[in-house]
Structure formats: structure tokens, C-alpha cells
Amino acid sequence: MAFITTPFTVFPHKIFLLDGLGALLSAVCLGIVLPGFPDIFGAPQGTLYLLAGVACLFAAYSLTCYFAAPVKWRPYLAVIATANTLYSLFTIRLVFWAGQDLPLPGAIYFVLELIVLAGLIFLEWRVLLNTNVVK
């Protein structure tokens, strides 16, 4: 597992770039692509736009952190790691527990997004809690 976290422990600010670009990709998918195919993905447009808006905010935060490169980056990473965790739970609640019967492509999209997000969250917390990382 160290081969995955090593680039981020040497250059911890890069995790903000990864997070920000991933959030931008999610925002495009949720705000542009999926709403264009309601019969295929089946999620309500309001839900998609809400999730896309949150993803835009996360992208702005993470990319700002990346370009600002604060010396004391841990509190900023803790904020986005916590926010991503809450976003995942919010997505599960909105999409899967809201009584929504998603068509298979919609369910696959959200499951894959949550799997990728879980990996990112794991990586963020691992870097955040790693005592070997430059503070």
C-alpha cells in the first residue's frame, strides 16, 4: 500500500490536486452528462444538480489549497477528507435510500463513484494521519 501513498507523503499538496480534479470530473458528470440522459441514468435532475454543485465547491476548495500550498496543510486536508466522507453518506442517502429505483446504468455510475471516492478518502486519511509526512 505504500507505493500508492508515497507520492503523497513526499509531496502532500498533490493530494489536493487529485481531489480537486476528481471533484471537477464528478461535477461535469453529475451536472452535464447524466442530466442529458434521464432515461438511461434515471436520477432526478434536482439531485444531480445538487450533487454537482457540492462537487464544484469541493473542487474550488481543493484546487485553492493546491495552488496556495499552505505550510500547515493538515487542517485543510482534514476538512476535505471529512467533507468527502459526508458527501459519500449524503450521496448514498439521496440516491439509494430515497426510494429511487435507478436503472442499472445509473446504479453502476453511483456505485463506481462511491468506490473511487472511498479510495480517495482512505488515501486522504492515511496521508493525514501518517506521522512520517513533512508537517
C-alpha positions as CSV (number, residue, x, y, z in Angstrom):
1,M,0.0,0.0,0.0
2,A,3.0,2.3,0.5
3,F,3.5,2.6,-3.3
4,I,0.2,4.4,-3.5
5,T,0.7,6.8,-0.6
6,T,4.4,7.5,-1.1
7,P,4.0,10.3,-3.7
8,F,1.5,12.0,-1.4
9,T,3.7,11.6,1.7
10,V,6.7,13.2,-0.2
11,F,4.5,15.9,-1.8
12,P,1.4,16.1,0.4
13,H,0.0,19.1,-1.5
14,K,-0.6,16.9,-4.6
15,I,-3.5,15.2,-2.9
16,F,-5.4,18.4,-3.1
17,L,-4.8,18.4,-6.9
18,L,-6.0,14.8,-7.2
19,D,-9.1,15.7,-5.1
20,G,-9.8,18.9,-7.0
21,L,-9.6,17.3,-10.4
22,G,-11.7,14.3,-9.3
23,A,-14.3,16.7,-8.0
24,L,-14.3,18.6,-11.3
25,L,-14.8,15.3,-13.2
26,S,-17.7,14.4,-10.8
27,A,-19.3,17.9,-11.3
28,V,-19.2,17.5,-15.1
29,C,-20.7,14.0,-15.0
30,L,-23.3,15.0,-12.5
31,G,-24.2,18.4,-13.9
32,I,-23.8,17.9,-17.6
33,V,-23.6,14.2,-18.7
34,L,-26.1,12.4,-16.5
35,P,-28.9,15.0,-16.8
36,G,-28.6,14.7,-20.6
37,F,-29.7,11.1,-20.4
38,P,-32.5,10.9,-17.9
39,D,-34.0,7.7,-19.3
40,I,-30.7,5.9,-19.1
41,F,-29.4,7.0,-15.7
42,G,-32.8,7.7,-14.0
43,A,-31.7,10.1,-11.2
44,P,-33.8,13.2,-10.7
45,Q,-32.2,16.3,-12.2
46,G,-32.5,18.2,-9.0
47,T,-30.5,15.5,-7.2
48,L,-27.8,15.5,-9.9
49,Y,-27.5,19.3,-9.9
50,L,-27.3,19.4,-6.1
51,L,-24.5,16.8,-6.1
52,A,-22.8,18.6,-8.9
53,G,-22.9,21.9,-7.0
54,V,-21.3,20.3,-4.0
55,A,-18.6,18.8,-6.2
56,C,-17.9,22.3,-7.6
57,L,-17.5,23.7,-4.1
58,F,-15.1,20.8,-3.2
59,A,-13.1,21.3,-6.4
60,A,-12.7,25.0,-5.7
61,Y,-11.6,24.3,-2.1
62,S,-9.1,21.6,-3.1
63,L,-7.6,23.4,-6.0
64,T,-7.3,26.6,-3.9
65,C,-5.4,24.5,-1.3
66,Y,-3.2,23.0,-4.0
67,F,-2.2,26.4,-5.6
68,A,-1.9,28.2,-2.2
69,A,0.2,25.3,-0.8
70,P,-0.2,26.2,2.8
71,V,2.7,25.2,5.0
72,K,0.3,23.8,7.6
73,W,-1.7,21.7,5.2
74,R,-3.1,19.1,7.7
75,P,-6.1,21.1,8.8
76,Y,-7.1,21.8,5.2
77,L,-6.8,18.1,4.3
78,A,-8.8,17.2,7.4
79,V,-11.6,19.5,6.2
80,I,-11.8,17.9,2.7
81,A,-11.4,14.4,3.9
82,T,-14.3,14.9,6.3
83,A,-16.3,16.7,3.6
84,N,-15.7,13.8,1.2
85,T,-16.8,11.3,3.8
86,L,-20.0,13.3,4.5
87,Y,-20.6,13.7,0.7
88,S,-20.4,10.0,0.3
89,L,-23.0,9.4,3.0
90,F,-25.2,12.2,1.5
91,T,-24.9,10.6,-1.9
92,I,-26.0,7.2,-0.5
93,R,-28.9,8.8,1.2
94,L,-30.1,10.8,-1.8
95,V,-29.6,8.2,-4.4
96,F,-30.1,4.8,-2.9
97,W,-32.2,5.3,0.2
98,A,-34.6,7.9,-1.2
99,G,-36.8,5.2,-2.6
100,Q,-35.4,5.9,-6.0
101,D,-35.4,2.9,-8.4
102,L,-32.4,3.7,-10.6
103,P,-31.9,1.9,-13.8
104,L,-28.8,-0.3,-13.9
105,P,-26.6,2.3,-15.7
106,G,-27.5,4.9,-13.0
107,A,-26.8,2.5,-10.2
108,I,-23.5,1.4,-11.7
109,Y,-22.4,5.1,-12.1
110,F,-23.1,5.9,-8.4
111,V,-21.6,2.7,-7.1
112,L,-18.4,3.3,-9.1
113,E,-18.3,7.0,-8.0
114,L,-18.6,5.8,-4.4
115,I,-15.9,3.2,-4.8
116,V,-13.5,5.8,-6.2
117,L,-14.4,8.3,-3.5
118,A,-13.8,5.6,-0.8
119,G,-10.3,5.1,-2.2
120,L,-9.7,8.8,-2.2
121,I,-11.0,9.2,1.4
122,F,-8.8,6.3,2.5
123,L,-5.8,7.9,0.9
124,E,-6.5,11.3,2.4
125,W,-6.9,9.9,5.9
126,R,-3.8,7.8,5.5
127,V,-1.7,10.8,4.4
128,L,-3.3,13.0,7.1
129,L,-2.5,10.5,9.9
130,N,0.9,9.5,8.7
131,T,3.5,10.8,11.1
132,N,6.3,10.5,8.6
133,V,4.9,13.2,6.4
134,V,6.6,16.6,6.5
135,K,4.3,18.8,8.6
